[in-house]
Amino acid sequence: MLTSLRYLTGTAGPSGFGSRATAEEVTAACPDLRHITVIITGATSGIGAETARVLAKHGARLVLPARSLKAAEEARTRLLAECSAADVVVLPLDLSSLASVRRFAARFLALGLPLNLLINNAGKFADRLAVSDDGVEMTFATNYLGHFLLTRLLMEKMVETARMTGVEGRIVNVSSTVHSWFAGDDAVGYLDLVTRRKIPYDPTRAYALSKLANVLHTRALADRLKELKANVTANCVHPGIVRTRLIRERDGLVTNTVFFLASKLLKSIHQAAATTCYVAVHPAVAGVSGKYLADCNEASPSRLGSSDEEATKLWSFSEGVVAERKNESINVTSFRFQVQSSNFDDYTPQEMQKPRKRMAAN
Ligand SMILES: NC(=O)c1ccc[n+]([C@@H]2O[C@H](COP(=O)([O-])OP(=O)(O)OC[C@H]3O[C@@H](n4cnc5c(N)ncnc54)[C@H](OP(=O)(O)O)[C@@H]3O)[C@@H](O)[C@H]2O)c1
């Protein structure tokens, strides 16, 4: 009740920010991010695009993975139009494919860049049952499993960057309050049944499961980072409800009516990127790990999302799925050719190492 009231009125919580805070407002305390390199998945549109825009304005170097080279180039052009000194690298990545995640990670690591921030933001809501190349239900494969492997492959780089620079590394998983809509006590069991078509596909339940997996991933990841004594944190966020492509693609009379009626409750895109940006760079979040945040304040995940047992179970399951494909060869050379031939790769590792220009946040 109090939470709803606070949301509606936009009253600031203990962080000093509330539901109406924008990404620009929450990053005002960190004007200079030129020392930061960040990977943001799903930055071609919606919340990810706004997150990228605001971090670029503060000088962060952006690495934007995208499954469409055209969309990625358009995103880079938009960023450069607003922020001409922005340093933006685009690389191909389809999160629904474990092989693509491996190629992206190999390609990124070959650039020799540091990595301070990983924002696992990309997401989809699949209306119909589809199964990925790796035999996993598509929403889960994209929203969670791809990010699980991506994080696993980049973790060492993040730990090393934090050690070398003394700057805390941060991993932000973009979940949703919808994670609490997943009813039942056996997330992995449900995924198995739905993937093998033993039960009917329910798009909302599949989406809720993928978002629950983001919460559980954060929990288990934070524990592991702590065990490693790494100067890297992991948190997850609910950005708020905003009418991005994720929702627009469900257009129809019912959806449109619901959204019209609820329009006063929706966030703007500037507000929806605020919690991600807050967790990613705000000094007040230093050392905070394993938490779930909404409206820039700590919030409570669902009962299942708070379960260490479920987090451990999901982690072991995920390790198993990605390990089965561990021996796939990664041909960075041919990948590089593919990238260059599509005019997608203006950046060479040497160019990446050049000293960066001083940049005024505009
Ligand atoms: N909108 C909301 O109300 C809301 C609420 C709670 C949580 N969220 C979460 O917020 C995050 C961002 O969503 P959004 O609302 O900004 O949606 P959006 O505008 O549809 O953006 C989704 C992004 O994910 C990318 N993506 C989708 N599938 C991908 C794949 N297989 N490989 C790589 N990238 C892929 C899309 O890239 P393409 O250009 O290639 O399609 C796009 O850049 C999601 O995790 C979503 O679950 C959103």
The ligand as a MOL file (V3000), in Angstrom:
LIG
                    3D

  0  0  0     0  0            999 V3000
M  V30 BEGIN CTAB
M  V30 COUNTS 48 52 0 0 0
M  V30 BEGIN ATOM
M  V30 1 N 8.9050 -2.0880 -21.0200 0
M  V30 2 C 8.5410 -2.4300 -19.8040 0
M  V30 3 O 7.4660 -2.0250 -19.3170 0
M  V30 4 C 9.4160 -3.3270 -18.9700 0
M  V30 5 C 9.0030 -3.6170 -17.6550 0
M  V30 6 C 9.7970 -4.4190 -16.8670 0
M  V30 7 C 10.9870 -4.9150 -17.3750 0
M  V30 8 N 11.3690 -4.6500 -18.6520 0 CHG=1
M  V30 9 C 12.6310 -5.2110 -19.1340 0
M  V30 10 O 13.4360 -4.1660 -19.6430 0
M  V30 11 C 14.3490 -4.6750 -20.6130 0
M  V30 12 C 14.3360 -3.7950 -21.8390 0
M  V30 13 O 13.0670 -3.8880 -22.4450 0
M  V30 14 P 12.3990 -2.7190 -23.2990 0
M  V30 15 O 11.0770 -2.4800 -22.6910 0
M  V30 16 O 13.3280 -1.5890 -23.4510 0 CHG=-1
M  V30 17 O 12.1380 -3.4990 -24.6740 0
M  V30 18 P 12.4860 -3.1830 -26.1950 0
M  V30 19 O 12.3120 -1.7470 -26.5160 0
M  V30 20 O 11.7160 -4.2000 -26.9650 0
M  V30 21 O 14.0500 -3.5210 -26.2830 0
M  V30 22 C 14.5050 -4.8390 -26.2010 0
M  V30 23 C 15.9470 -4.8890 -26.6530 0
M  V30 24 O 16.3880 -6.2540 -26.5380 0
M  V30 25 C 16.9980 -6.6300 -27.7530 0
M  V30 26 N 16.8920 -8.0540 -28.0180 0
M  V30 27 C 15.7550 -8.8080 -28.0960 0
M  V30 28 N 16.0710 -10.0690 -28.4190 0
M  V30 29 C 17.4180 -10.1290 -28.5450 0
M  V30 30 C 18.3380 -11.1440 -28.8830 0
M  V30 31 N 17.9400 -12.3970 -29.1750 0
M  V30 32 N 19.6600 -10.8590 -28.9170 0
M  V30 33 C 20.0830 -9.6030 -28.6520 0
M  V30 34 N 19.2640 -8.5850 -28.3290 0
M  V30 35 C 17.9430 -8.8460 -28.2970 0
M  V30 36 C 16.2510 -5.8300 -28.8180 0
M  V30 37 O 17.0570 -5.7930 -29.9800 0
M  V30 38 P 16.4750 -5.8170 -31.4790 0
M  V30 39 O 16.6010 -4.4020 -31.9500 0
M  V30 40 O 17.3780 -6.7610 -32.2040 0
M  V30 41 O 15.0620 -6.3250 -31.4080 0
M  V30 42 C 16.1130 -4.4890 -28.1260 0
M  V30 43 O 17.3000 -3.7420 -28.2460 0
M  V30 44 C 13.8900 -6.1240 -20.8790 0
M  V30 45 O 14.7310 -6.9950 -20.1710 0
M  V30 46 C 12.4870 -6.1700 -20.3150 0
M  V30 47 O 12.1410 -7.4650 -19.8860 0
M  V30 48 C 10.6030 -3.8390 -19.4620 0
M  V30 END ATOM
M  V30 BEGIN BOND
M  V30 1 1 1 2
M  V30 2 2 2 3
M  V30 3 1 2 4
M  V30 4 1 4 5
M  V30 5 2 4 48
M  V30 6 2 5 6
M  V30 7 1 6 7
M  V30 8 2 7 8
M  V30 9 1 8 9
M  V30 10 1 8 48
M  V30 11 1 9 10
M  V30 12 1 9 46
M  V30 13 1 10 11
M  V30 14 1 11 12
M  V30 15 1 11 44
M  V30 16 1 12 13
M  V30 17 1 13 14
M  V30 18 2 14 15
M  V30 19 1 14 16
M  V30 20 1 14 17
M  V30 21 1 17 18
M  V30 22 2 18 19
M  V30 23 1 18 20
M  V30 24 1 18 21
M  V30 25 1 21 22
M  V30 26 1 22 23
M  V30 27 1 23 24
M  V30 28 1 23 42
M  V30 29 1 24 25
M  V30 30 1 25 26
M  V30 31 1 25 36
M  V30 32 1 26 27
M  V30 33 1 26 35
M  V30 34 2 27 28
M  V30 35 1 28 29
M  V30 36 1 29 30
M  V30 37 2 29 35
M  V30 38 1 30 31
M  V30 39 2 30 32
M  V30 40 1 32 33
M  V30 41 2 33 34
M  V30 42 1 34 35
M  V30 43 1 36 37
M  V30 44 1 36 42
M  V30 45 1 37 38
M  V30 46 2 38 39
M  V30 47 1 38 40
M  V30 48 1 38 41
M  V30 49 1 42 43
M  V30 50 1 44 45
M  V30 51 1 44 46
M  V30 52 1 46 47
M  V30 END BOND
M  V30 END CTAB
M  END
